[in-house]
Amino acid sequence: MPFKQPTQLMTVSEFAKQLGVSRQHVYNLIERGPDEGGITAYRFGYVRGLRIHRTEVERYIGECRVDAGK
């Protein structure tokens, strides 16, 4: 059996757990899209559901940053 590379894609549940938010919040972010402060998701097949690239975590956190005094 060949070695399986770790994936760079996360499920909605994994993304929610990483950020400490609800799954519904993640779906809302996906619906908004990156141009409106949300995130990008991908669908691979009908049954497998949505996947989010791990770089979206860092990008989203960076956009949520609040500078002190502002």
MIPALUM-317282 format. One record per residue (C-alpha): chain; residue number from 0; x, y, z; residue in one letter. Coordinates in Angstrom, 2 decimals, always signed. Example, Ala and Ser with C-alpha at 12.3 -4.5 7.8 and 13.67 -1.06 7.14 Angstrom:
<pts>
<pt chain="A" resi="0" x="+12.30" y="-4.50" z="+7.80" resn="A"/>
<pt chain="A" resi="1" x="+13.67" y="-1.06" z="+7.14" resn="S"/>
</pts>
This chain:
<pts>
<pt chain="A" resi="0" x="+0.00" y="+0.00" z="+0.00" resn="M"/>
<pt chain="A" resi="1" x="+1.53" y="+3.36" z="-1.01" resn="P"/>
<pt chain="A" resi="2" x="+2.18" y="+6.10" z="+1.53" resn="F"/>
<pt chain="A" resi="3" x="-0.64" y="+8.63" z="+1.66" resn="K"/>
<pt chain="A" resi="4" x="+0.49" y="+12.27" z="+1.76" resn="Q"/>
<pt chain="A" resi="5" x="-1.19" y="+14.44" z="+4.40" resn="P"/>
<pt chain="A" resi="6" x="-3.80" y="+16.64" z="+2.82" resn="T"/>
<pt chain="A" resi="7" x="-3.81" y="+20.41" z="+2.92" resn="Q"/>
<pt chain="A" resi="8" x="-7.60" y="+20.40" z="+2.87" resn="L"/>
<pt chain="A" resi="9" x="-9.84" y="+20.55" z="+5.94" resn="M"/>
<pt chain="A" resi="10" x="-13.47" y="+19.70" z="+6.46" resn="T"/>
<pt chain="A" resi="11" x="-15.90" y="+22.35" z="+7.69" resn="V"/>
<pt chain="A" resi="12" x="-15.83" y="+20.69" z="+11.12" resn="S"/>
<pt chain="A" resi="13" x="-12.03" y="+20.74" z="+11.28" resn="E"/>
<pt chain="A" resi="14" x="-11.95" y="+24.42" z="+10.26" resn="F"/>
<pt chain="A" resi="15" x="-14.57" y="+25.29" z="+12.89" resn="A"/>
<pt chain="A" resi="16" x="-12.67" y="+23.42" z="+15.60" resn="K"/>
<pt chain="A" resi="17" x="-9.39" y="+25.11" z="+14.63" resn="Q"/>
<pt chain="A" resi="18" x="-10.95" y="+28.57" z="+15.02" resn="L"/>
<pt chain="A" resi="19" x="-13.25" y="+27.72" z="+17.93" resn="G"/>
<pt chain="A" resi="20" x="-16.42" y="+28.65" z="+16.05" resn="V"/>
<pt chain="A" resi="21" x="-19.57" y="+26.78" z="+15.04" resn="S"/>
<pt chain="A" resi="22" x="-19.97" y="+24.88" z="+11.78" resn="R"/>
<pt chain="A" resi="23" x="-22.80" y="+27.25" z="+10.88" resn="Q"/>
<pt chain="A" resi="24" x="-20.41" y="+30.20" z="+11.22" resn="H"/>
<pt chain="A" resi="25" x="-18.02" y="+28.51" z="+8.79" resn="V"/>
<pt chain="A" resi="26" x="-20.86" y="+27.94" z="+6.29" resn="Y"/>
<pt chain="A" resi="27" x="-21.75" y="+31.64" z="+6.64" resn="N"/>
<pt chain="A" resi="28" x="-18.12" y="+32.57" z="+5.90" resn="L"/>
<pt chain="A" resi="29" x="-18.15" y="+30.34" z="+2.83" resn="I"/>
<pt chain="A" resi="30" x="-21.39" y="+31.92" z="+1.62" resn="E"/>
<pt chain="A" resi="31" x="-19.87" y="+35.41" z="+2.01" resn="R"/>
<pt chain="A" resi="32" x="-16.78" y="+34.51" z="+0.01" resn="G"/>
<pt chain="A" resi="33" x="-13.29" y="+36.00" z="+0.29" resn="P"/>
<pt chain="A" resi="34" x="-14.22" y="+39.36" z="-1.26" resn="D"/>
<pt chain="A" resi="35" x="-16.70" y="+40.01" z="+1.56" resn="E"/>
<pt chain="A" resi="36" x="-14.49" y="+38.88" z="+4.47" resn="G"/>
<pt chain="A" resi="37" x="-15.34" y="+35.20" z="+4.17" resn="G"/>
<pt chain="A" resi="38" x="-13.41" y="+32.15" z="+2.98" resn="I"/>
<pt chain="A" resi="39" x="-13.05" y="+30.01" z="-0.13" resn="T"/>
<pt chain="A" resi="40" x="-14.20" y="+26.38" z="-0.09" resn="A"/>
<pt chain="A" resi="41" x="-14.04" y="+23.58" z="-2.66" resn="Y"/>
<pt chain="A" resi="42" x="-16.42" y="+20.75" z="-3.45" resn="R"/>
<pt chain="A" resi="43" x="-14.97" y="+17.45" z="-4.65" resn="F"/>
<pt chain="A" resi="44" x="-17.84" y="+15.22" z="-5.67" resn="G"/>
<pt chain="A" resi="45" x="-21.41" y="+15.38" z="-4.49" resn="Y"/>
<pt chain="A" resi="46" x="-21.20" y="+13.26" z="-1.36" resn="V"/>
<pt chain="A" resi="47" x="-17.81" y="+14.30" z="+0.03" resn="R"/>
<pt chain="A" resi="48" x="-18.87" y="+17.78" z="+1.09" resn="G"/>
<pt chain="A" resi="49" x="-16.90" y="+20.98" z="+1.19" resn="L"/>
<pt chain="A" resi="50" x="-13.17" y="+21.29" z="+1.82" resn="R"/>
<pt chain="A" resi="51" x="-11.19" y="+24.34" z="+2.88" resn="I"/>
<pt chain="A" resi="52" x="-7.48" y="+24.81" z="+2.21" resn="H"/>
<pt chain="A" resi="53" x="-5.43" y="+25.15" z="+5.39" resn="R"/>
<pt chain="A" resi="54" x="-4.03" y="+28.51" z="+4.23" resn="T"/>
<pt chain="A" resi="55" x="-7.53" y="+29.95" z="+4.66" resn="E"/>
<pt chain="A" resi="56" x="-7.08" y="+29.66" z="+8.45" resn="V"/>
<pt chain="A" resi="57" x="-4.08" y="+32.01" z="+8.44" resn="E"/>
<pt chain="A" resi="58" x="-5.67" y="+34.35" z="+5.91" resn="R"/>
<pt chain="A" resi="59" x="-8.92" y="+34.60" z="+7.85" resn="Y"/>
<pt chain="A" resi="60" x="-7.14" y="+35.15" z="+11.17" resn="I"/>
<pt chain="A" resi="61" x="-5.06" y="+37.89" z="+9.57" resn="G"/>
<pt chain="A" resi="62" x="-8.19" y="+39.66" z="+8.35" resn="E"/>
<pt chain="A" resi="63" x="-9.75" y="+39.47" z="+11.83" resn="C"/>
<pt chain="A" resi="64" x="-6.78" y="+41.15" z="+13.49" resn="R"/>
<pt chain="A" resi="65" x="-7.62" y="+44.14" z="+15.65" resn="V"/>
<pt chain="A" resi="66" x="-4.90" y="+46.67" z="+16.43" resn="D"/>
<pt chain="A" resi="67" x="-4.87" y="+48.06" z="+19.98" resn="A"/>
<pt chain="A" resi="68" x="-6.40" y="+51.50" z="+20.27" resn="G"/>
<pt chain="A" resi="69" x="-8.43" y="+51.31" z="+17.06" resn="K"/>
</pts>
